[in-house]
Amino acid sequence: IEQFMDTKTIFGSSFSADGERILFTSDESGIFNAYTIPVEGEEPVALTHSDSNSIFATSFFPEDNRILFRSDKGGNEIWQIYLREEDGSIRNLTPYGEARALFYGWSRDQKSFFFGSNERDPQYMDVYEMDIQSFEPTLIYQNDRGLDLGAISNDKRYMAFGKSITTNNSDMYLYDRESNELKHLTPHEGDIN
C-alpha cells in the first residue's frame, strides 16, 4: 500500500517554442500542478503551486513561454481555461461561472486557439475561437445537436464532428462554415462505429 500511495503521476506534454523545455502535469506536490523540465534533463520546475485545485497543463504558446492550463474549483469538474504569463501572473480566459471550458487545439496560423464551452446551454459544448492578442472569444459553431468536435480544417472552413448514439453506434458530420451546411457523412442502418 505504501508503495502504491507513493506513486507519482505524470502526463500531458507540450514543447516550448524554442524546443528546449517540456510542459507537463504531475501530482508530485500531492495535487496536480504544471511543471516544465529541460529536454536535456535536470529537475522539473513547478509553474503553478496550487494546494487545493488541480491544475492540468495544456500547452505552451506557439511563439513564447506563456502557457495555457485548465483548473476547476475543489474537484467540481467545471473546468476553466487559464493563461499563465511569463512573469507568473495568471488570468482566467473563460470566467463563465458554472460553465465548463475545454481546450480543443491551436489554429494552423497559431494566432488563435479553439475551445468548447457550455455557457450558452449546459447540455452542449459550443465551439469558440479565441484570438491570442485580444483574448476575445468568437462563437464559431452553436452546438444544438450534442456533437463532439473532431477536427477543424487548416483554413478554418470545415469542422468535423462525431455523435455517439450508443456504445456501438455513431455518426460523423461535416460542417461548412461558409455555407452554414451540416452534412451527415455516415447515414446507415444498424450499429456502426
C-alpha positions as CSV (number, residue, x, y, z in Angstrom):
1,I,0.0,0.0,0.0
2,E,2.8,2.4,0.9
3,Q,4.5,1.8,-2.5
4,F,1.2,2.3,-4.3
5,M,0.4,5.6,-2.4
6,D,3.9,6.9,-3.1
7,T,3.4,6.6,-6.9
8,K,3.7,9.9,-8.7
9,T,1.5,10.6,-11.8
10,I,2.9,12.5,-14.8
11,F,1.0,13.1,-18.0
12,G,0.5,15.5,-20.9
13,S,3.2,17.3,-22.7
14,S,4.0,20.3,-24.9
15,F,7.3,21.5,-26.2
16,S,8.3,25.2,-25.7
17,A,8.6,27.4,-28.8
18,D,12.4,27.0,-28.7
19,G,12.1,23.2,-28.3
20,E,14.2,23.3,-25.1
21,R,11.6,22.5,-22.4
22,I,8.6,20.2,-22.0
23,L,5.4,21.2,-20.1
24,F,3.7,18.5,-18.2
25,T,1.3,17.8,-15.3
26,S,2.3,16.0,-12.1
27,D,0.9,15.3,-8.7
28,E,4.4,15.5,-7.1
29,S,3.2,18.1,-4.6
30,G,0.2,16.0,-3.6
31,I,-2.2,17.7,-6.1
32,F,-1.9,18.2,-9.8
33,N,0.2,21.2,-10.9
34,A,2.0,22.3,-14.1
35,Y,5.8,21.8,-14.4
36,T,8.5,22.2,-17.0
37,I,11.7,20.2,-17.4
38,P,14.6,20.8,-19.8
39,V,14.8,18.4,-22.7
40,E,18.3,17.6,-21.6
41,G,17.0,16.5,-18.2
42,E,17.6,18.1,-14.7
43,E,15.0,18.7,-12.0
44,P,11.5,19.8,-13.0
45,V,10.3,23.3,-12.2
46,A,6.8,24.0,-10.8
47,L,5.0,26.7,-12.7
48,T,1.9,26.6,-10.5
49,H,1.6,26.0,-6.8
50,S,-2.0,25.1,-6.0
51,D,-2.7,23.2,-2.9
52,S,-6.5,22.9,-3.3
53,N,-7.4,23.0,-7.0
54,S,-5.9,20.6,-9.5
55,I,-4.2,22.2,-12.4
56,F,-3.7,20.4,-15.7
57,A,-1.0,21.8,-18.1
58,T,-2.4,22.2,-21.6
59,S,0.1,23.8,-23.9
60,F,2.9,26.3,-24.3
61,F,2.0,29.2,-26.6
62,P,3.3,28.7,-30.1
63,E,5.8,31.6,-30.1
64,D,6.7,32.4,-26.4
65,N,6.8,30.9,-22.9
66,R,3.3,31.6,-21.8
67,I,1.2,28.6,-21.1
68,L,-2.4,27.5,-21.0
69,F,-3.8,25.3,-18.3
70,R,-7.2,24.1,-17.1
71,S,-8.4,24.0,-13.5
72,D,-11.6,23.6,-11.5
73,K,-12.7,24.5,-8.0
74,G,-12.1,21.8,-5.5
75,G,-12.8,18.9,-7.9
76,N,-16.2,20.1,-9.2
77,E,-15.0,19.4,-12.8
78,I,-16.3,22.8,-14.0
79,W,-13.0,23.4,-16.0
80,Q,-11.9,26.9,-16.9
81,I,-9.0,27.8,-19.2
82,Y,-6.3,29.9,-17.7
83,L,-3.3,31.8,-19.1
84,R,0.0,31.9,-17.2
85,E,2.1,34.8,-18.3
86,E,5.9,34.6,-18.4
87,D,6.0,36.7,-15.2
88,G,3.9,34.1,-13.4
89,S,0.7,36.1,-13.3
90,I,-2.4,34.1,-14.0
91,R,-5.6,35.1,-15.8
92,N,-8.9,33.2,-16.3
93,L,-9.7,33.3,-20.0
94,T,-13.1,31.7,-19.6
95,P,-14.7,33.1,-16.5
96,Y,-18.1,31.8,-17.3
97,G,-19.4,31.0,-13.8
98,E,-20.8,27.5,-13.7
99,A,-20.0,26.7,-17.4
100,R,-17.2,24.4,-18.4
101,A,-14.5,25.2,-21.0
102,L,-12.2,22.8,-22.7
103,F,-9.2,23.5,-25.0
104,Y,-9.5,21.9,-28.4
105,G,-6.3,23.0,-30.1
106,W,-4.3,25.7,-31.8
107,S,-5.2,27.2,-35.2
108,R,-2.8,26.4,-38.0
109,D,-1.7,30.1,-38.2
110,Q,-1.1,29.9,-34.4
111,K,-2.8,33.2,-33.8
112,S,-5.8,31.7,-32.0
113,F,-7.0,28.6,-30.3
114,F,-10.3,26.7,-30.3
115,F,-12.2,25.7,-27.2
116,G,-15.6,24.4,-26.2
117,S,-17.9,25.9,-23.6
118,N,-21.4,25.1,-22.4
119,E,-22.0,28.7,-21.2
120,R,-25.0,29.1,-23.6
121,D,-26.6,25.8,-22.9
122,P,-25.4,23.4,-20.1
123,Q,-26.2,20.4,-22.3
124,Y,-24.0,21.3,-25.2
125,M,-20.4,22.4,-25.9
126,D,-20.4,25.2,-28.4
127,V,-17.2,25.8,-30.3
128,Y,-15.3,29.1,-29.9
129,E,-12.1,30.6,-31.4
130,M,-10.1,32.8,-29.1
131,D,-7.6,35.3,-30.6
132,I,-4.4,35.4,-28.6
133,Q,-3.8,39.1,-29.0
134,S,-7.2,40.4,-27.7
135,F,-8.3,37.2,-25.8
136,E,-11.8,37.9,-27.1
137,P,-13.7,34.6,-27.9
138,T,-15.8,34.3,-31.0
139,L,-18.6,31.7,-31.3
140,I,-17.9,29.6,-34.5
141,Y,-20.3,26.8,-34.0
142,Q,-23.5,26.7,-32.0
143,N,-23.9,23.1,-31.0
144,D,-27.6,22.3,-30.7
145,R,-27.3,18.6,-31.6
146,G,-24.8,17.3,-29.0
147,L,-22.0,16.8,-31.5
148,D,-18.4,16.2,-30.4
149,L,-15.7,18.2,-32.3
150,G,-13.2,16.0,-34.1
151,A,-11.1,18.5,-36.1
152,I,-11.1,21.9,-37.8
153,S,-9.6,22.3,-41.3
154,N,-6.4,24.3,-41.6
155,D,-8.3,27.1,-43.4
156,K,-11.0,27.0,-40.6
157,R,-13.7,26.5,-43.2
158,Y,-14.7,22.9,-42.3
159,M,-15.4,21.3,-38.9
160,A,-15.6,17.5,-38.4
161,F,-17.9,16.2,-35.7
162,G,-18.9,12.9,-34.3
163,K,-22.0,11.9,-32.4
164,S,-22.3,8.8,-30.2
165,I,-25.7,7.2,-30.3
166,T,-24.8,4.1,-28.3
167,T,-21.5,2.5,-27.4
168,N,-21.8,0.5,-30.7
169,N,-23.3,3.2,-32.9
170,S,-22.1,6.6,-34.0
171,D,-22.3,9.1,-36.8
172,M,-20.0,11.6,-38.5
173,Y,-20.8,15.1,-39.7
174,L,-19.0,17.8,-41.7
175,Y,-19.9,21.5,-41.1
176,D,-19.1,24.1,-43.8
177,R,-18.8,27.5,-42.1
178,E,-19.2,29.3,-45.4
179,S,-22.5,27.7,-46.5
180,N,-23.6,27.1,-42.9
181,E,-24.4,23.5,-44.0
182,L,-24.1,20.4,-41.8
183,K,-23.7,17.3,-43.9
184,H,-24.4,13.8,-42.4
185,L,-21.4,11.8,-43.7
186,T,-22.4,8.3,-42.4
187,P,-26.2,7.6,-42.9
188,H,-26.6,3.9,-42.1
189,E,-28.9,1.3,-40.6
190,G,-27.9,-0.9,-37.6
191,D,-24.9,-0.4,-35.4
192,I,-21.8,1.2,-37.0
193,N,-19.0,2.9,-35.2
